């Protein structure tokens, strides 16, 4: 995984966490439509992350190695938001 790919994965992980927080905020405010909008965006980011992992595998990288690095980036993002 290149440095650029790692940065994209890091950005995506933070966006996923931010959308999750957006869902929580909207639910606390009783904004069901807002929560649904954040959920759709979070699901789109997750799908993009999964597609990037699949693409890396198709390009010859080991699926488990890439998925493990991405999981590490996700854990770092969760720690950054205190989740």
C-alpha positions as CSV (number, residue, x, y, z in Angstrom):
1,X,0.0,0.0,0.0
2,X,1.4,3.3,-1.0
3,X,1.6,6.4,1.2
4,X,-1.2,8.0,-0.8
5,X,-3.4,4.9,-0.4
6,X,-2.7,5.0,3.4
7,X,-3.7,8.7,3.5
8,X,-6.9,8.0,1.6
9,X,-7.7,5.1,4.0
10,X,-7.0,7.3,7.0
11,X,-9.3,10.1,5.6
12,X,-12.0,7.5,4.9
13,X,-11.8,6.1,8.4
14,X,-12.2,9.6,9.9
15,X,-15.1,10.3,7.6
16,X,-16.8,7.1,8.7
17,X,-16.3,8.0,12.4
18,X,-17.6,11.5,11.7
19,X,-20.7,10.2,10.1
20,X,-21.3,7.9,13.0
21,X,-21.1,10.9,15.3
22,X,-23.5,12.7,13.0
23,X,-26.0,9.9,13.4
24,X,-25.7,10.1,17.2
25,X,-26.1,13.9,17.2
26,X,-29.2,13.8,14.9
27,X,-30.8,11.0,17.0
28,X,-30.2,13.1,20.2
29,X,-31.9,16.0,18.5
30,X,-34.8,13.8,17.2
31,X,-33.7,14.5,13.6
32,X,-34.5,11.1,11.9
33,X,-33.9,12.3,8.4
34,X,-30.6,13.8,9.3
35,X,-29.6,10.5,11.0
36,X,-30.6,8.6,7.9
37,X,-28.6,11.0,5.7
38,X,-25.5,10.4,7.9
39,X,-26.1,6.6,7.8
40,X,-26.2,6.6,4.0
41,X,-23.0,8.6,3.8
42,X,-21.3,6.3,6.3
43,X,-22.4,3.2,4.3
44,X,-21.0,4.8,1.1
45,X,-17.7,5.4,2.8
46,X,-17.6,1.8,4.1
47,X,-18.4,0.5,0.6
48,X,-15.6,2.6,-0.8
49,X,-13.2,1.3,1.8
50,X,-14.2,-2.3,1.1
51,X,-13.8,-1.7,-2.7
52,X,-10.3,-0.3,-2.2
53,X,-9.3,-3.4,-0.2
54,X,-10.7,-5.6,-2.9
55,X,-8.9,-3.7,-5.6
56,X,-5.6,-4.0,-3.7
57,X,-6.1,-7.7,-3.6
58,X,-6.8,-7.8,-7.3
59,X,-3.6,-5.9,-7.9
60,X,-1.7,-8.7,-6.1
61,X,-1.5,-7.5,-2.5
62,X,-2.4,-9.9,0.2
63,X,-6.0,-9.3,1.3
64,X,-5.3,-10.0,5.0
65,X,-2.2,-7.7,5.0
66,X,-4.2,-4.8,3.5
67,X,-7.2,-5.4,5.6
68,X,-5.0,-5.5,8.7
69,X,-3.4,-2.2,7.8
70,X,-6.8,-0.6,7.2
71,X,-8.1,-2.0,10.5
72,X,-5.1,-0.3,12.2
73,X,-6.0,3.0,10.6
74,X,-9.6,2.5,11.7
75,X,-8.5,1.9,15.3
76,X,-6.4,5.0,15.2
77,X,-9.4,7.0,13.9
78,X,-11.6,5.7,16.7
79,X,-9.0,6.7,19.3
80,X,-8.8,10.1,17.8
81,X,-12.6,10.7,18.4
82,X,-12.6,8.9,21.7
83,X,-14.8,6.1,20.6
